[in-house]
């Protein structure tokens, strides 16, 4: 009981530390004043800095990332996923704060949110603002505009959010359940052993009484022998085991090799020594993600790690030519539209693969592929607190692909909600206007983006995804060749 009481005291201390944490609250005069987390209520505007915990469910109003209004949060304490999640501020409030400097000056503005729910991947709301000409401005709010409690701000700078749910109405609290009483396998074995020894003790006492013959006060002798044989039950073993568990928990919390580890339950620390298998739903949850380039396959050829230098030379050669990859794509698409004319100009029996090779060579296909990798993603280049450039994305896989493209000579200079700016191998700037973005989801297993190449106005659609869904979208005559190469 003392051990369990100590666990309760530790939980109380952690809860008190969270409740008393200071956050900056926007006052009516436009200045920030400190308030404790437990005093935050619905309607407050709270400022959160990098690596700070979100104190309540909020809607993102403003971020210091002025160019793209995007931030990333860590949700591992909410849903267990290690991938960062992308969030966007409300367009009107972001622009208003940049121009006016005080969100408190937004009169006749309101946010309509749905009733509290336990669904952490769904949200429906609306931002309403009455303009000067008596017209109402509405902006639809989705999950991308929310910051749930117990998530952590991963982006640099700070954000300002409007509290919409607190206390037991937050997503984190509505998904939490009363913890079940946990008991380790060693305790179960010890309980079984104690019961077995108790039965053995009673049988021995009966045996001794029977051997002496039943007398009028035989039951007194029975209890006497039960008391004499009670030392068979290892009471001291349980006491020593509880003391060992307390020491295990103390050692885990102070182990330099796993700094920051907090044992929240001292009842079952010995179970760590009985683990034989670690089961994970996917790579990256319990393991480390390491992506290595193995092969780059196109319609015409295949390149391995040893051919990276050749890929660089091909890209540099094409960048020095006047035509852009978008122009070449346009010529290819135009040739497909006029394929009947092309077919007539070729000898009968010529395969479609040969016809495509006549319309388009290897060099441009590589450049188009690299351009697709440089454009089709959700990676954002930012400056950290030390002023160094770093790439932020919801998935480390996205960052790895963009870094690979930078090795080939395409550097991501800027990405926001409106455009993507890339510097190619010869330091020429290529700008793409984002028309629509289709983020990756577990249902579609792919992502896509529609952009307009600003140099010539051509609209392009790039798509990437898992092999199981992308191979069905490749023309049958090309599918078998690509699968063999990969």
N, C-alpha and C positions, 0 to 999 in steps of 0.2 A: 504493500500500500504506500509506503514511503517513496518507493521508486516511481509509482504512478503519480503520486502527488508532486514529485519533482518535475515530471513531464508536464503536468498541468501548469506548474509555475513558469516553466520555460515557454510554454505556449502563450501564457498571459503576458510575459515580457515581450515576446515578438509582436503580439497584437497591439500592445501599448506603444511599442516603438513605431509601428506603422500608423497608428491613430494620431500620434503626436508629431509626426514628420511635418515640417514646415513647407508650405507652398505659397507662391506669390499669387495674390488675388487682385484683379483689376478693380480699382475703386472708382467712384463716380467722378472724381476729379482727373481721371486719366492716369493716376499714379498707381504703382503696385505696392501692396502691403502684405505682410506675411500673415498667414492663418494656418491653423492646424488642420490636418487631413480630416479629423472627425467633425469639424465645423463647416466643411464644404457642403453646400446645398444646391438644389436644382436652380439653374439660372445664373450661377456664378461663372465668371470668366477666369480661368486658371492658366498660369504660365508654367510650362514644363520644359526643363532643360535636357540636354543630351544625357542618356543613361539613367534618367529618372523614371520611377514607376508612375504610371497614369493612376491618379487617386480615385477616379470615378469614371463612369461611362460619359464620354463627351463627343461633341461634334467639332471637327477641326475648323477653326475660323481663320487662323493666320499662321504662317510659317516664315522663318527667315530665309528660306530657299525661294527668293523672289522670282528667279527665272522660270522655274517649272512648277512651283507650288506643291511639290511632291515631297513626301517624307517616307521613311521606312521605320517600322516598329517590329520589336521582337515579341512573339506570342507564345514562347515555349512554356511559360507559366500558366497559360490559359488553355491551349489546345495540344500542347506537347510537340508542336512542329518547330523545327529549328530554322526553317526558311523565313527570311524577313518578309513582311507584308507591306505592300505599297498603299499609301493613303494620300488623299488629295484634299486641299482646303477648299472651302466655298469660294467660288470665283469672285462674287460681289464683295464679301468681307475681306478677302485678301487684297483686292484693289483699293477698297475704301481705307483700310488701315495704312497702306503704303502712301496714300495721298493725304488723308486727313490726320492720321496719327493717333486717333482715339476711337476705339470701337464703341465707347459709351455714348458717342454722339449720334449713333444710328437710331434715330427715333422712328417709331412706327414700324419696327422690324420684329419679326418673331420666327421661331422655329417650331414647326408642328411635327411631333414624333409619335410613332406608334406606341401602344401600351407596352409595358415591360414584358419581355419574352426571354426564354432560355436559348433561343436560336442565335448562336454566335456568328453564323455565316449569312444572316439575313437582316436587313434593316430597310424600312421605308419611312421617309420623312419629306419635309418640304420647308424651304426657306422662303419667307414672304417679306416683301418690302414695298411700302407705299411710296411712290415717287412724287416729285413736285407737281407733275401734271395730272395728279389724281388717278394714275394708272398703277396697277399692282404688278410688281415684278416677282415672279416665282422661279425658284431653282429646285429641281428635284434632288433629294439626298438619298444616297445609297450606302452600302457597306463601306465603300471607298472613302467616305467622308467621316467615318466614326473612329473613335479611339476607345476600346474597351478597357475597363479596369483590370489591373494586374499585368497589362502589357508594358513594355519599356520602349522609350523613344531611342532609336538607334542612330538617327541622322544628327548631323552637327547643328549647332545653333539652338534655337528654342522655338516653341509653338505656343499658341493661345487657343484654348478650347472652351466651349460652352457646355456646362454640365447638364445632362438630360436625365440621368438616372443615378441614384446614390443608394448606399446601404444594401438591403436585401433585394432591391429591384435591379441591381447591376447584373450583367450577364454572368460574371464570375460567381456571384453568390447564388444565383438561380440554378447554376449547374453544379454547385457543391452539394454533397450529401453528408449526412451524419456519419462519421467514420465508424466502421465496425470494430469491435474489440478483436485485436489481433493476438494470436498465440502461435508461438513457434513450434516447429516439429520436435525440438528437444524437450519442450515443456509437455507436449502430448506424450512423448515416450516416458518422461519422468512420472507423469500422472498414472500412466498404465502400470509402470513398475511399482508405484506406491500402492495402487489397488491390489496388485498381485501379492505384494509382501504383506498387506493387511489380511488378505484371505489366508495366506500361509501362517501368519501369526495366530489367528483365531483357531485354525486347525491344530496347530501345535499345542495351544492352551487346552483345547478339548482332549487331545490325545493324552496329555499329562494327567488331566482330571480323571479320564477314563481308566488310565493305568493304576491310579490310586484307589479306584472304586468310588462309586457315587455315594456320598454321605448326605446328611440332612442339609448341610450348608455348602454343598458342592459349588453353587454359583459364586460364593465368596472366593473359593479357590480359583475359579475360572477368571474372575476379574483380577485376582492377584497375579496370575501367570500372564494375563494380557498386559498388565503394567510392566511386569518383568521383561517381557519379550518385545515391548514397544520400540526398543532401540533398533530393531530390525529395519523399521521404516526410516529412510535417510532424510530426516528433517533438515539437518545441517547442509545437505547437498543442495537443497533448494535455496537456502540462504546464501551459500557460496556462489551459486549460479547467478542470483540476482546481483550480487556484488560484482561479479565478473561482467555482467551486462552493462552496469553503470560505468565500469572502467573502459569497456569497448567503446561505448558512446563518447566518453570523454576523449579517448585516443583518436577516434575518427574526426572529431571536431578540431583537433589540434595537430593533425597530420599535415606537414608541409608539402607532401607530394600531392595532396588533393585539397589545396587551400580553398576555403570558402564553403566546404561541405558542412551542412547542418543536419545532424541526426534528429529527426522530428519524433522518433519513437524509440525508446530504449528497451522495448519489450523483445524485439527480435533481431538484434544486431548480429547474433551468432549465426543467423541464417545465411549471411554472406559467405561463410566458409563452407556451405553445403551446395553452392551453386555449381552446376555442371554444364548447363547450356544457357546461352543468351539468344533469345529469339527476337528478331527485329522485322518490322513490316517492310522496310526498304533500306537501301544503302544510304547512310547519312544520318539516320536517327541515333544509332548507337556507335556508328563507325565514322571514320574520317573520309571526306570526299577528296579523291585525288583523280583528276581528269588528265590523261596523257593523250597527245595526238598520235594516232596510229595510221590513219589512211584518209585520203581525200579522193573521192571517186566522182568523175563527171561522165557525161555521155560518151566522151571520146577517149579518156585515159584515166589512169589511177596514179596517185602520188602518195609516197610514204614519208616517214620522218627524214630520210636521207635526201628527199627531193624538195625540202623547204626552200633551199637556195634557188632552185629552178623556178618555183612558184613566185618568189620575190622578183626574179628577173622578168618573168612574163607580165606580172602586174605593173612593174615599172615601165616596161616597154609600151603597154597599152595606155598607161596614164600619160605618156608623152605624145600619144597620138591625139588628133583633134577630136575624134568622135568619143563620146562618153558611153558608158555601158548602157545608159538609157536609150541612146540613139541606136545602139546595136540591137537592143531588145525590140525597139520599134521596127527595125528592118526585118527582124525575125518574125514578129507578129504579122507584119505586112505581107511577108512571103507566104505565111500560112494562109492568109486570106486569099491570096492569088495562087494557091497551090495547083489549081487546074492548069494555069498558064505554064507554071514550072514543069508540071508533069508532061505537058505537050512538048516542051523544049528538050526533054531528056529521052534517051533511048528506051524502048519498051523493056520491061523486066527489071528496071533499076529499082532497088529496094528503097523504102522510105528512109532507112538509116543513112544510106549514101546520099540521098537528096538533102537531108538535113546537114550533113557534113559539107555539102557544096554550098549551102546557104550560110553556114556559120562555122567558124573554125574553133580550134581548141582554146586559143588564147582568150577569146572573148567569153567563152563559157566559164573559164576559171575566174575571170574578173567579175562576172555577174554573180557567181556563187559567193565570192568573198564580199561583194557589195550586199548581198542578201544577209549574210552573217553580221555585217556591220550595221545594218538598218533594222532588222527584225529582232528586237529584244526590248526589254524594259530597263536597261542599265542606265544609270545617271552618273556622270562625272561630277564630283563635288570636292571642295577643299575642306580638310579636317581642321581641328583647332590649331595644329602646327603649321597650317598653310600648305600642306602637301596634298597633291591630287590623289584621290582614291575613287574607286568605282563602287557604287552601291546598287544592289538589285535584290529582288525577292528570293533569288535562288543563286547559290554559288556556281551552278552550271552556266547560268547566263554570263556571269563575270568571267568564267574560264574561256568561253567562246569569244567574248570581246577582246580579252587579252591575247588570245591566239591570233585574231585578226590584226591586232596592233603589231604583233611580231611579223606579220606579212606586209605591213606597211600602211594599214588603214587605221588611223587614230581617231577615236571618238572625242570630239572637242566639246560638244554641247548636245543636250537632249532635254527638252521640256515637253509640255503638252501640245505645242504647236509645231515644232521643227526638230530636225536632227542635222547636226553639222559634223562633217567628217573631213579630216585632212588626209589626202592620199599620199602615195609614195614619194611624189615630187613636190610635196607641200602645197598642193592646190586644194582649195576649199570646195567641197561639194555639199550643197544644201538640199534637204528634202523636207517638204511641208507635210506634216502628219494630217491626213484626212480622217482616218479611222483606225483604231487599234482593237484587235480581238485578243484579249489576254489568254494565257494558257489556263486550262482547267483540267481536272481529272476526268471529266466526262468526254471532252473533245480530244484530249491528249495532243493538242497542237495549239499554236498561236499564229496570228497573221497580222499584217499591217498594210494599210493602203496609204501611199505617199505620192506626192507630186514633186518630180525633179524640177527644181526652180530654174535650171539653165535652159530647158526647152519646154517646160510645162507638161511633159508626159506623165501620165498617172500610172503607177506601178503597184502591183500587189505581190508581197512576199509572204511566204508561209513556211513554217518549219514545225516538226513534231516527231512523235515516236514512229518507228518503222512500221508498226502494225497498222497505223492509220494513213501514213504518207504513201506507202507503196501502192495502195489502191487508187491513188490519185495521179499516178504516173501512167503514161500511155503503155498499153500492153507490150508493144514492140520494144520499148525501152526498159520495162520493168525487169525482165529476166536478166538483161545485161548488167544492170545496176546491182541486182541482188547477188549475182556471181562475183562482181568486183568487190562488194562489201563483205 
